[in-house]
Amino acid sequence: MKQGRAWLTWLSLLLLLGLSLALAHWMTGTTQHFVSIGCALVMVAVIAGVQMRLRRADHMHRLFALGGLVWLALLAILTALEIATRHSL
């Protein structure tokens, strides 16, 4: 990866992090959650597209990246279900 591209990637991730933090400070409610998740998804897309070079990767690398995303989604769903069904003792 070229040095300029790495700096641009780092700067974009840093700006998205700052945007997410600023919105978490100023916004409240459901809208803030959707905006934060949107920022996180854009960060994932930048990392997958630029750092991991998935656009130019072969099918096996893309398959393993998809498997990682499926596993992450499964863990997130199970965590959300556990929190939603937790009872106070």
Backbone as a chain_set.jsonl record, in Angstrom:
{"seq": "MKQGRAWLTWLSLLLLLGLSLALAHWMTGTTQHFVSIGCALVMVAVIAGVQMRLRRADHMHRLFALGGLVWLALLAILTALEIATRHSL", "coords": {"N": [[0.849, -1.167, 0.0], [0.499, 2.212, -0.748], [2.13, 5.0, 0.788], [0.734, 7.458, 1.008], [-1.887, 6.671, 0.625], [-2.306, 5.081, 2.859], [-2.125, 6.979, 4.904], [-4.336, 8.549, 4.236], [-6.405, 6.726, 4.618], [-6.125, 6.249, 7.382], [-6.646, 8.839, 8.325], [-9.318, 9.174, 7.477], [-10.577, 7.178, 9.001], [-10.066, 8.176, 11.541], [-11.488, 10.6, 11.445], [-14.1, 9.613, 11.162], [-14.329, 8.296, 13.615], [-14.157, 10.512, 15.347], [-16.488, 11.857, 14.532], [-18.41, 9.985, 15.326], [-18.006, 9.975, 18.11], [-18.599, 12.677, 18.713], [-21.285, 12.842, 17.934], [-22.354, 11.016, 19.704], [-22.097, 12.406, 22.009], [-23.671, 14.713, 21.643], [-26.164, 13.925, 20.597], [-29.155, 12.167, 21.461], [-31.126, 9.273, 22.219], [-32.852, 7.093, 19.898], [-31.994, 7.779, 17.35], [-29.319, 8.458, 17.6], [-28.13, 5.987, 18.056], [-28.497, 4.672, 15.597], [-26.993, 6.323, 13.913], [-24.443, 5.998, 15.003], [-24.039, 3.256, 14.537], [-24.103, 3.357, 11.775], [-21.756, 4.884, 11.274], [-19.874, 3.046, 12.237], [-20.239, 0.939, 10.417], [-19.39, 2.153, 8.06], [-16.716, 2.514, 8.744], [-15.907, -0.181, 8.87], [-16.253, -0.851, 6.186], [-14.322, 0.784, 4.987], [-11.966, -0.271, 6.09], [-12.125, -2.932, 5.161], [-12.146, -2.549, 2.406], [-9.868, -0.996, 1.789], [-7.603, -1.509, 3.546], [-7.626, -4.351, 3.807], [-7.811, -5.029, 1.193], [-9.947, -6.207, -0.256], [-11.336, -5.816, -2.575], [-9.689, -6.555, -4.665], [-9.096, -9.117, -4.051], [-8.921, -12.75, -4.118], [-11.475, -15.316, -4.527], [-11.496, -17.012, -2.294], [-10.402, -15.536, -0.157], [-12.342, -13.565, 0.059], [-14.508, -15.157, 0.779], [-13.716, -16.078, 3.325], [-13.641, -13.623, 4.66], [-16.333, -12.939, 4.55], [-17.337, -15.049, 6.083], [-16.251, -14.331, 8.57], [-17.673, -11.959, 9.042], [-20.277, -12.985, 9.203], [-20.023, -14.586, 11.488], [-19.452, -12.587, 13.379], [-21.869, -11.167, 13.274], [-23.597, -13.137, 14.236], [-22.663, -13.396, 16.88], [-23.258, -10.807, 17.802], [-26.057, -10.81, 17.603], [-26.728, -12.868, 19.404], [-25.754, -11.731, 21.77], [-27.419, -9.47, 21.969], [-29.902, -10.738, 22.265], [-29.481, -12.052, 24.692], [-29.207, -9.888, 26.451], [-31.709, -8.711, 26.115], [-33.411, -10.646, 27.186], [-32.661, -10.946, 29.792], [-33.155, -11.347, 33.243], [-33.722, -9.679, 36.31], [-32.311, -10.722, 39.351]], "CA": [[0.0, 0.0, 0.0], [1.27, 3.443, -0.808], [2.144, 5.762, 2.043], [-0.336, 8.455, 0.99], [-3.172, 5.985, 0.788], [-2.397, 4.653, 4.258], [-2.442, 8.17, 5.702], [-5.714, 8.945, 3.941], [-7.258, 5.753, 5.306], [-6.035, 6.53, 8.817], [-7.339, 10.099, 8.573], [-10.763, 8.968, 7.338], [-11.04, 6.428, 10.17], [-10.014, 9.091, 12.672], [-12.612, 11.526, 11.307], [-15.327, 8.877, 11.469], [-14.348, 8.1, 15.057], [-14.511, 11.804, 15.941], [-17.907, 12.094, 14.259], [-19.181, 9.087, 16.182], [-17.908, 10.471, 19.487], [-19.324, 13.947, 18.815], [-22.72, 12.567, 17.878], [-22.733, 10.344, 20.945], [-22.146, 13.432, 23.058], [-24.725, 15.696, 21.415], [-27.465, 13.345, 20.259], [-29.681, 11.157, 22.377], [-32.25, 8.507, 21.699], [-32.681, 6.052, 18.9], [-31.272, 8.308, 16.197], [-27.887, 8.396, 17.898], [-27.692, 4.603, 17.888], [-28.43, 4.379, 14.169], [-25.87, 7.07, 13.344], [-23.219, 5.339, 15.464], [-23.917, 2.002, 13.792], [-23.741, 3.751, 10.412], [-20.329, 5.23, 11.284], [-19.115, 1.809, 12.401], [-20.304, 0.187, 9.159], [-18.506, 2.829, 7.105], [-15.349, 2.168, 9.147], [-15.668, -1.56, 8.439], [-16.12, -0.838, 4.732], [-13.017, 1.369, 4.657], [-10.928, -1.235, 6.438], [-12.226, -4.087, 4.265], [-11.832, -2.17, 1.029], [-8.54, -0.414, 1.6], [-6.552, -2.209, 4.272], [-7.633, -5.785, 3.503], [-7.783, -5.131, -0.273], [-10.916, -7.238, -0.658], [-11.817, -5.593, -3.939], [-8.809, -7.249, -5.585], [-8.764, -10.431, -3.482], [-9.556, -13.882, -4.784], [-12.749, -15.728, -3.938], [-11.303, -17.654, -0.984], [-10.249, -14.476, 0.84], [-13.658, -12.944, 0.242], [-15.343, -16.109, 1.503], [-13.326, -16.057, 4.729], [-14.076, -12.338, 5.207], [-17.782, -13.069, 4.738], [-17.526, -15.92, 7.247], [-15.977, -13.53, 9.763], [-18.805, -11.054, 9.262], [-21.415, -13.795, 9.655], [-19.743, -14.959, 12.871], [-19.62, -11.379, 14.181], [-23.303, -10.893, 13.35], [-24.182, -14.127, 15.135], [-22.319, -13.009, 18.247], [-24.017, -9.605, 18.149], [-27.458, -11.201, 17.799], [-26.829, -13.613, 20.658], [-25.574, -10.774, 22.864], [-28.638, -8.669, 22.071], [-30.949, -11.599, 22.82], [-29.198, -12.288, 26.103], [-29.517, -8.656, 27.18], [-33.164, -8.49, 26.07], [-34.154, -11.615, 27.988], [-32.057, -11.05, 31.119], [-34.061, -11.018, 34.345], [-33.031, -9.315, 37.55], [-32.506, -11.724, 40.402]], "C": [[0.895, 1.23, 0.0], [1.097, 4.23, 0.483], [1.006, 6.777, 2.099], [-1.708, 7.843, 1.205], [-3.38, 5.521, 2.222], [-2.75, 5.84, 5.153], [-3.874, 8.626, 5.465], [-6.713, 8.006, 4.611], [-7.296, 6.032, 6.8], [-6.802, 7.8, 9.155], [-8.85, 9.934, 8.461], [-11.324, 8.19, 8.522], [-11.058, 7.309, 11.418], [-11.167, 10.098, 12.628], [-13.946, 10.838, 11.613], [-15.448, 8.6, 12.963], [-14.732, 9.391, 15.777], [-15.976, 12.146, 15.729], [-18.783, 11.233, 15.155], [-19.16, 9.559, 17.633], [-18.698, 11.765, 19.678], [-20.831, 13.719, 18.804], [-23.205, 11.839, 19.126], [-22.854, 11.349, 22.087], [-23.355, 14.344, 22.892], [-26.102, 15.099, 21.143], [-27.878, 12.344, 21.326], [-30.79, 10.393, 21.673], [-31.854, 7.526, 20.617], [-31.861, 6.532, 17.713], [-29.773, 8.201, 16.399], [-27.35, 6.991, 17.695], [-27.537, 4.249, 16.407], [-27.261, 5.1, 13.505], [-24.548, 6.431, 13.764], [-22.981, 4.018, 14.74], [-23.545, 2.285, 12.344], [-22.27, 4.122, 10.3], [-19.468, 3.973, 11.399], [-19.117, 0.984, 11.113], [-19.435, 0.828, 8.085], [-17.047, 2.541, 7.445], [-14.983, 0.756, 8.706], [-15.464, -1.613, 6.93], [-14.772, -0.264, 4.306], [-11.902, 0.376, 4.953], [-10.949, -2.428, 5.483], [-11.789, -3.728, 2.841], [-10.405, -1.729, 0.825], [-7.458, -1.251, 2.276], [-6.479, -3.687, 3.902], [-7.602, -6.055, 2.007], [-8.745, -6.202, -0.793], [-11.465, -7.02, -2.06], [-10.989, -6.368, -4.962], [-8.461, -8.659, -5.102], [-9.45, -11.541, -4.28], [-10.782, -14.329, -3.988], [-12.594, -16.327, -2.542], [-11.146, -16.604, 0.12], [-11.584, -13.789, 1.114], [-14.593, -13.857, 1.032], [-15.009, -16.113, 2.994], [-13.717, -14.73, 5.393], [-15.587, -12.354, 5.46], [-18.089, -13.961, 5.934], [-17.263, -15.188, 8.554], [-17.105, -12.568, 10.073], [-20.041, -11.805, 9.745], [-21.234, -14.187, 11.119], [-19.927, -13.756, 13.803], [-21.095, -11.026, 14.336], [-23.995, -11.877, 14.289], [-23.886, -13.781, 16.596], [-23.092, -11.772, 18.699], [-25.482, -9.93, 18.412], [-27.633, -11.949, 19.115], [-26.647, -12.696, 21.87], [-26.829, -9.935, 23.064], [-29.787, -9.484, 22.661], [-30.736, -11.868, 24.303], [-29.538, -11.061, 26.939], [-31.019, -8.432, 27.234], [-33.928, -9.442, 26.971], [-33.589, -11.772, 29.405], [-33.081, -10.606, 32.167], [-33.225, -10.642, 35.57], [-33.326, -10.365, 38.626], [-32.694, -11.044, 41.742]], "O": [[1.924, 1.267, 0.675], [0.076, 4.141, 1.165], [0.377, 6.935, 3.145], [-2.57, 8.414, 1.872], [-4.496, 5.561, 2.739], [-3.58, 5.717, 6.054], [-4.553, 9.045, 6.403], [-7.747, 8.448, 5.113], [-8.364, 6.049, 7.411], [-7.526, 7.845, 10.149], [-9.591, 10.498, 9.266], [-12.416, 8.494, 9.003], [-11.958, 7.199, 12.25], [-11.756, 10.411, 13.663], [-14.817, 11.427, 12.253], [-16.545, 8.661, 13.518], [-15.537, 9.369, 16.708], [-16.634, 12.664, 16.631], [-19.788, 11.706, 15.685], [-20.19, 9.541, 18.308], [-19.385, 11.933, 20.685], [-21.563, 14.335, 19.578], [-24.343, 12.029, 19.555], [-23.632, 11.148, 23.02], [-23.996, 14.711, 23.877], [-27.112, 15.734, 21.443], [-27.037, 11.754, 22.004], [-31.317, 10.833, 20.652], [-30.684, 7.181, 20.451], [-31.106, 5.753, 17.131], [-29.038, 7.885, 15.463], [-26.23, 6.819, 17.212], [-26.565, 3.605, 16.013], [-26.609, 4.539, 12.624], [-23.627, 6.337, 12.952], [-21.85, 3.702, 14.371], [-22.765, 1.544, 11.745], [-21.601, 3.727, 9.345], [-18.445, 3.857, 10.725], [-18.097, 0.393, 10.759], [-18.812, 0.126, 7.288], [-16.229, 2.345, 6.547], [-13.875, 0.522, 8.223], [-14.596, -2.34, 6.447], [-14.15, -0.767, 3.37], [-10.991, 0.206, 4.142], [-9.893, -2.884, 5.043], [-11.138, -4.524, 2.165], [-9.792, -2.047, -0.194], [-6.495, -1.656, 1.625], [-5.387, -4.221, 3.705], [-7.388, -7.194, 1.591], [-8.393, -6.999, -1.662], [-12.002, -7.947, -2.666], [-11.506, -6.789, -5.997], [-7.61, -9.32, -5.697], [-10.415, -11.308, -5.007], [-11.083, -13.791, -2.922], [-13.475, -16.162, -1.698], [-11.696, -16.764, 1.209], [-11.911, -13.473, 2.258], [-15.377, -13.386, 1.857], [-15.909, -16.148, 3.833], [-14.086, -14.718, 6.567], [-16.055, -11.838, 6.474], [-18.995, -13.667, 6.713], [-17.971, -15.4, 9.539], [-17.46, -12.379, 11.236], [-20.772, -11.31, 10.604], [-22.182, -14.126, 11.902], [-20.491, -13.89, 14.889], [-21.524, -10.628, 15.419], [-24.88, -11.49, 15.051], [-24.771, -13.868, 17.447], [-23.532, -11.697, 19.847], [-26.083, -9.387, 19.339], [-28.582, -11.692, 19.856], [-27.318, -12.873, 22.887], [-27.257, -9.713, 24.196], [-30.56, -8.97, 23.469], [-31.692, -11.907, 25.078], [-30.1, -11.191, 28.026], [-31.553, -8.015, 28.262], [-34.992, -9.085, 27.476], [-34.018, -12.664, 30.136], [-33.779, -9.609, 31.985], [-32.166, -11.217, 35.822], [-34.459, -10.824, 38.773], [-32.873, -11.718, 42.756]]}, "num_chains": 1, "name": "protein.A"}
